[in-house]
Amino acid sequence: MSYDISSSNHSFNITISEDGIFSTQDQKDNSDDSIWTPEVVIRVATVLSVMVVTFLGNIFLIIMLICKQSRRIKRVNIFIINLAIGDLAVACITMTTEIIFVAFGEWVLGPFICKLTVYLQAVTLSSATFLLVGMSIDRYQVIVRPMESLASRPKIWTKVITAWLLAMLFSVPQLFIFLQDIVIKDDKPKIMCISNGYTAAWQRKVYSTFFALYILLIPASIMLFCYYNIAKVVWKRLDSHRGKEVNDTLKVTSARVSVRRNLVSASKQRVVKMTLLVIIGFLVCLTPYIALSMIRIYSDYKIKLSGALSVSELIFMIHSAVNPILYGIFTLRIKHIKAVFSCVNRRRGLREDIIKQRMRDQSKCLELKCKISLSRKRPSYKDTSVIIANHAAKEESELIVRNVRKSNTIKRTVIGRTLSDNFRKSKVEKSTQVDDYVLLNTMVCNGYEEDSHGNVTFL
């Protein structure tokens, strides 16, 4: 959808999707051929300044939150870091394309970048809304229902990831609504990235209403409910327990745990105020833009709010630079600024220590390799002759031992055989003597006798 913002010499074509995505184009009249008019220069300089402040502020905010935490990042700071990432995306995508669009007077990045840019713009806007809703619900659970939500509430990263996934899902229609087209303005064709994907006027109104509901009205209602109940609890406890500490005995899984805590600490009050101010800033910066866009759509563009719409666009972009300032009002101290630089120096020193340690390890490794190579050097001629002589002497001694063992074996064999022969001979002689004795007795019994010469005679 196109809106014409006319001045005395120029016509600004602001391409605004009723779904909340905008782009601005400066179109010159026939009376002036220069693109870089004072209005264009002022707008480019303003957007560029906001982009630089947004980029530097959110980078510093992320570094500060990471370096500030000694052990783990607090729950609310996880939301703040993701909001800062979304603001960085706004600076890198929305503001950059806006500067290019205004500087060239038309869309020059092609149809694919047209759809991709509009989709990413919608993702960053939706993610900021859903993250703020998640942060409000988290504060509500922590302060209004602290004990009931301990076991039932989802983890902090579950809420953050859900917010980003919902933002990506709800932004998908932008890929079909926006396209690159040629628009005739002041008898001159201009290439623009516009929302011409509707086939009927009622479709534009329906989707714009849906966009306003999920991006502003429903989230604002949830935030209002959460912080209304938070405010009641905070002021009630401040009135009844100001400056007192209460001993509570909690029953958790049949075990009684005594917890001594301050019901509403000063730090918790500061966090509530900070998150409330961040949400108010978001709603204040976004509401005028959405409201003016809806008025233009439902009036069929008969109501001219060109100047107000241009200002609302700039306010919406300035919001991305406001979050670091709002956070700094409540949490930033001189010690935190010093902590950022000390954290950077500590990380740099850690890297230097790692490099030095690696260099020391490499030098030790080289020394060890040198020692090993020296110990494995080739022996000299003298050393070789000694080794050969020792080896020969060893072989000679082994040969002598083998010969001695062999001769001993032969001797044992001969002795064994001799003993065996003697034993058999004695056994034969003994058996012969027994036979002679038996024969002699037989002969005597039969009347024979043997004389001294061995002759047998009959008696």
C-alpha atoms as one frame of an Amber mdcrd trajectory, in Angstrom:
protein
   0.000   0.000   0.000   1.356   3.478  -0.900   0.958   6.736   0.951   1.816
  10.089  -0.587   3.466  12.680   1.634   3.604  15.872  -0.358   5.697  18.924
   0.252   6.258  21.942  -1.925   8.931  20.318  -4.092   8.873  16.604  -3.365
   6.617  13.630  -3.125   7.517  10.906  -0.618   6.163   7.475  -1.443   6.019
   5.470   1.787   5.356   1.818   1.183   3.649   0.568   4.289   2.302  -2.849
   4.772  -0.684  -2.787   6.980   1.028  -5.667   8.682   3.496  -3.304  10.234
   6.376  -3.274   7.751   7.363  -0.016   6.146   9.743   1.418   3.625  10.114
   4.983   2.514  10.956   6.289  -0.903  11.725   9.811  -1.949  10.506  10.724
  -5.395  11.580  13.988  -6.941   9.310  16.221  -8.980  10.015  17.109 -12.558
  11.170  20.521 -11.411  14.291  19.113  -9.748  16.536  16.347 -11.078  18.582
  15.968  -7.893  17.905  12.956  -5.665  19.889  14.282  -2.716  17.452  16.928
  -1.612  17.648  18.432   1.893  14.794  16.217   3.059  16.558  13.089   1.814
  19.868  14.142   3.362  18.203  14.818   6.717  16.379  11.497   6.693  19.461
   9.499   5.701  21.563  11.259   8.339  18.902  10.668  11.005  18.456   6.982
  10.224  22.221   6.513   9.999  22.719   8.153  13.407  20.012   5.985  14.962
  21.593   2.894  13.403  25.047   3.695  14.818  23.648   4.375  18.298  21.554
   1.192  18.160  24.476  -0.921  17.057  26.983   0.394  19.597  24.498   0.522
  22.474  23.235  -3.031  22.062  26.719  -4.462  21.510  27.866  -2.797  24.731
  24.722  -4.036  26.510  25.340  -7.655  25.514  29.002  -7.505  26.549  28.087
  -5.891  29.867  25.474  -8.519  30.701  27.838 -11.365  29.856  30.788  -9.925
  31.784  28.640  -8.853  34.729  27.598 -12.384  35.632  30.070 -14.346  37.732
  28.432 -17.768  37.466  25.237 -17.717  35.436  23.102 -15.130  33.718  19.922
 -14.059  35.486  16.577 -14.965  33.989  15.555 -11.429  33.092  18.940 -10.723
  31.539  18.469 -13.614  29.105  15.384 -11.819  27.778  17.285  -8.524  27.629
  20.118 -10.133  25.642  17.666 -11.575  23.109  15.913  -8.207  22.823  19.305
  -6.644  22.145  19.954  -9.228  19.426  16.610  -8.309  17.847  17.497  -4.611
  17.993  20.822  -5.364  16.295  18.876  -7.134  13.550  16.698  -4.036  13.145
  19.829  -1.903  12.768  21.452  -4.268  10.272  18.348  -5.055   8.190  15.572
  -2.481   8.531  17.678   0.656   8.881  20.237  -0.393   6.272  17.629  -1.117
   3.605  15.805   2.083   4.528  18.959   4.134   3.912  19.571   2.395   0.565
  15.947   2.864  -0.460  15.871   6.559   0.369  19.310   7.232  -1.126  18.509
   5.656  -4.521  14.909   6.773  -4.660  13.688   3.273  -5.512  14.186  -0.396
  -4.655  17.477  -1.619  -6.148  18.106  -4.896  -4.275  15.974  -7.232  -6.376
  12.806  -9.293  -5.792  14.413 -11.962  -3.593  15.941  -9.432  -1.179  12.585
  -7.628  -1.182  10.778 -10.657   0.223  13.639 -11.662   2.520  14.039  -8.174
   3.979  10.335  -7.764   4.699  10.203 -11.224   6.287  13.183 -10.507   8.555
  11.692  -7.139   9.514   8.511  -8.893  10.584  10.520 -11.522  12.496  12.440
  -8.901  14.490   9.268  -6.975  15.319   7.334 -10.099  16.315  10.227 -11.509
  18.339  10.467  -8.295  20.365   6.754  -8.523  21.150   6.831 -12.203  22.120
  10.012 -11.795  24.193   8.424  -8.953  26.153   5.344 -11.117  26.736   7.565
 -13.960  27.933   9.452 -11.614  30.247   6.177 -10.314  31.705   4.899 -13.839
  32.338   8.225 -14.808  33.905   8.123 -11.822  36.294   4.501 -12.654  37.118
   5.426 -16.236  38.027   8.447 -15.210  40.086   6.724 -12.475  42.105   3.014
 -13.301  42.226   3.237 -17.116  42.366   6.825 -17.916  43.351   6.180 -21.218
  45.135   3.525 -22.608  42.814   5.606 -22.012  39.724   8.851 -23.588  40.879
   8.036 -27.060  39.587   5.510 -26.231  36.868   6.934 -23.245  35.001   8.994
 -23.986  31.883  12.673 -23.261  31.681  13.787 -19.815  30.627  15.324 -21.012
  27.362  12.076 -22.754  26.456  10.286 -19.411  26.581  12.983 -17.671  24.552
  13.094 -20.318  21.824   9.291 -20.409  21.675   9.212 -16.629  21.188  11.618
 -16.797  18.236   9.822 -19.750  16.630   6.439 -18.025  16.901   7.929 -14.875
  15.385   9.242 -16.855  12.410   5.921 -18.641  11.970   3.686 -15.557  12.159
   5.916 -13.688   9.693   5.546 -16.225   6.867   2.598 -14.367   5.185   4.957
 -11.462   4.468   6.716 -13.660   1.898   3.505 -13.829  -0.155   2.200 -10.312
   0.421   5.237  -8.287  -0.635   6.743  -8.281  -4.112   8.818  -6.087  -6.365
   6.725  -4.051  -8.774   6.900  -0.963 -10.976   4.860   2.025  -9.850   4.249
   5.112 -11.960   4.707   8.256  -9.936   4.814  11.718 -11.462   4.937  10.140
 -14.909   8.098   8.228 -13.949   8.374   4.464 -13.409   9.794   3.490 -10.041
  10.769  -0.002  -8.867   9.331  -0.573  -5.421   8.951  -3.343  -2.846   5.249
  -3.094  -2.082   2.416  -5.136  -0.628   0.536  -6.007  -3.811  -0.021  -9.643
  -2.923  -3.672  -9.104  -1.999  -6.381 -10.039  -4.482  -9.131  -8.039  -2.734
  -9.363  -5.026  -0.436 -10.984  -7.017   2.371  -7.960  -9.327   2.503  -5.739
  -6.360   3.327  -8.054  -5.293   6.125  -8.359  -8.807   7.557  -4.633  -9.454
   7.639  -3.872  -5.960   8.950  -6.335  -6.516  11.791  -4.799  -9.896  12.555
  -1.338  -8.301  12.522  -2.409  -5.560  14.921  -3.986  -8.130  17.241  -0.994
 -10.448  17.613   1.678  -7.765  17.453   0.114  -5.165  19.763  -3.345  -5.654
  21.268  -3.132  -9.209  22.652   0.475  -8.836  23.908  -0.385  -5.499  25.505
  -3.354  -7.095  27.295  -1.176  -9.923  28.648   1.497  -7.475  29.808  -1.125
  -5.271  31.458  -2.584  -8.257  33.325   0.825  -9.444  34.520   2.056  -6.075
  35.730  -1.253  -5.148  37.312  -0.994  -8.228  39.542   2.717  -7.636  40.105
   2.016  -4.075  41.225  -0.674  -5.260  43.660   1.637  -7.843  45.236   4.583
  -5.472  45.440   2.703  -2.632  47.096   0.812  -4.980  49.425   4.008  -6.575
  50.658   5.733  -3.233  50.929   2.967  -1.966  53.193   2.781  -5.027  55.435
   6.387  -6.205  55.462   8.458  -3.101  54.920  11.945  -3.697  56.197  11.112
  -7.100  57.688  12.390 -10.582  56.965  10.074 -13.539  57.209  11.002 -17.163
  57.939   9.007 -19.431  55.687   8.944 -23.192  55.921   8.306 -24.769  52.572
   7.238 -28.326  51.911   8.975 -29.714  48.805   8.668 -33.449  47.983   7.831
 -34.329  51.583  10.983 -32.592  52.818  10.773 -29.415  54.896  13.216 -26.731
  53.927  13.615 -23.553  55.959  14.121 -20.532  53.742  14.876 -17.105  55.133
  14.204 -14.433  52.540  13.054 -10.875  52.071   9.672 -10.920  50.367  10.344
  -7.936  48.158  13.992  -7.023  47.944  15.256  -3.774  46.540  16.922  -5.520
  43.605  13.669  -7.284  42.673  11.797  -3.979  42.738  14.442  -2.466  40.490
  14.123  -5.337  38.022  10.336  -4.956  37.936  10.616  -1.233  37.271  13.203
  -1.789  34.569  11.192  -4.426  32.690   8.017  -2.367  33.032   9.767   0.665
  31.573  11.149  -1.404  28.675   7.642  -2.653  27.882   6.144   0.830  28.126
   8.827   2.137  25.786   8.056  -0.590  23.268   4.311   0.063  23.351   4.743
   3.837  23.134   7.050   3.547  20.121   4.982   0.932  18.284   1.405   2.034
  19.008   1.412   5.275  16.946   2.696   3.495  13.862   0.160   0.647  14.074
  -2.697   3.020  14.916  -2.001   5.389  12.019  -1.645   2.495   9.591  -4.982
   1.026  10.663  -6.686   4.412  10.329  -5.391   4.779   6.794  -6.493   1.265
   5.824 -10.021   1.435   7.218 -10.586   4.893   5.745  -9.612   3.576   2.313
  -6.721   6.038   2.384  -8.998   9.061   2.443  -7.500  10.393   5.685  -4.128
  12.016   5.034  -1.703  11.488   7.901   1.480  11.699   5.899   3.566  13.804
   8.263   2.462  11.913  11.365   3.131   8.597   9.663   6.654   9.636   8.722
   7.357  10.664  12.305   5.902   7.398  13.656   8.274   5.448  11.414  11.243
   7.295  12.847   9.999   6.784  16.427   9.613   3.081  15.750  13.239   2.851
  14.594  14.470   4.959  17.512  12.984   2.391  19.894  15.809  -0.022  19.040
  18.280   2.491  20.471  16.185   3.118  23.595  16.457  -0.308  25.249  20.157
  -0.021  26.206  19.450   3.411  27.683  16.480   2.162  29.698  18.478  -0.771
  30.984  21.409   1.460  31.873  19.224   3.768  33.959  18.476   0.960  36.418
  21.512  -1.288  36.314  24.481   0.504  34.779  27.101   1.695  37.230  30.702
   2.801  36.895  31.829  -0.560  38.238  29.920  -2.309  35.453  31.651  -0.209
  32.798  34.987  -1.087  34.371  33.908  -4.728  34.477  33.339  -4.700  30.717
  36.877  -3.522  29.993  38.352  -5.800  32.652  36.409  -8.694  31.140  37.770
  -7.892  27.687  41.286  -7.524  29.078  40.894 -10.749  31.045  39.814 -12.623
  27.941  42.668 -11.065  25.995  45.112 -12.007  28.751  43.685 -15.501  28.784
  44.321 -15.824  25.066  47.887 -14.553  25.544  48.459 -17.069  28.354  47.179
 -19.858  26.136  49.520 -18.792  23.324  52.491 -18.627  25.707  51.660 -22.046
  27.141  51.465 -23.503  23.646  54.853 -21.970  22.806  56.349 -23.472  25.968
  54.867 -26.860  25.123  56.271 -26.657  21.613  59.751 -25.769  22.926  59.623
 -28.694  25.365  58.545 -30.972  22.552  61.467 -29.807  20.409  63.907 -30.407
  23.263  62.535 -33.904  23.780  62.822 -34.670  20.080  66.444 -33.464  20.105
  67.269 -35.717  23.052  65.674 -38.690  21.345  67.534 -38.028  18.121  70.838
 -37.705  20.002  70.218 -40.948  21.865  69.505 -42.685  18.570  72.657 -41.463
  16.741  74.648 -43.898  14.540  77.473 -45.686  16.461  81.139 -45.091  15.549
  83.634 -47.703  14.107  85.087 -48.373  17.524  81.666 -48.946  19.043  80.806
 -51.285  16.166  83.933 -53.422  16.661  83.250 -53.728  20.375  79.691 -54.815
  19.679  80.885 -57.438  17.143  83.531 -58.786  19.565  80.986 -59.067  22.356
  78.599 -60.833  20.047  81.294 -63.319  18.922  82.330 -64.038  22.523  78.742
 -64.633  23.438  78.248 -67.062  20.558  81.488 -68.914  21.469  80.422 -69.316
  25.094  77.026 -70.573  23.992  78.744 -73.119  21.677  80.945 -74.407  24.523
  77.938 -74.805  26.764  76.110 -76.736  24.046  79.136 -79.055  23.507  79.500
 -79.733  27.243  75.819 -80.514  27.492  76.096 -82.815  24.480  79.131 -84.722
  25.917  77.398 -85.103  29.261  74.409 -86.533  27.506  76.596 -89.091  25.662
  78.347 -90.113  28.878  75.058 -90.594  30.653  73.873 -92.758  27.789  77.021
 -94.976  27.852  76.899 -95.353  31.613  73.254 -96.265  31.434  73.860 -98.882
  28.808  76.818-100.375  30.785  74.790-100.596  33.945  71.989-102.248  32.058
  74.330-104.863  30.543  75.935-105.672  33.913  72.541-106.053  35.491  71.387
-108.445  32.816  74.689-110.448  33.059  74.445-110.791  36.818  70.890-111.904
  36.470  71.899-114.593  33.956  74.760-115.827  36.136  72.466-116.018  39.106
  69.903-117.998  37.180  72.676-120.343  35.910  73.926-120.992  39.428  70.398
-121.849  40.531  70.025-124.309  37.675  73.343-126.017  38.548  72.318-126.376
  42.163  69.011-127.929  41.229  70.724-130.293  38.824  73.263-131.326  41.460
  70.581-132.119  43.993  68.751-134.164  41.440  71.849-136.134  40.590  72.629
-136.849  44.258  69.127-138.050  44.783  69.526-140.384  41.831  72.910-141.796
  43.000  75.229-139.607  41.002  77.986-137.435  42.297  80.388-134.913  40.844
  84.077-135.031  41.606  86.445-132.148  41.940  87.104-132.059  38.229  83.421
-131.840  37.363  83.106-135.472  36.293  79.870-137.263  37.218  80.064-140.893
  38.473  77.293-143.296  39.553  77.411-144.381  43.148
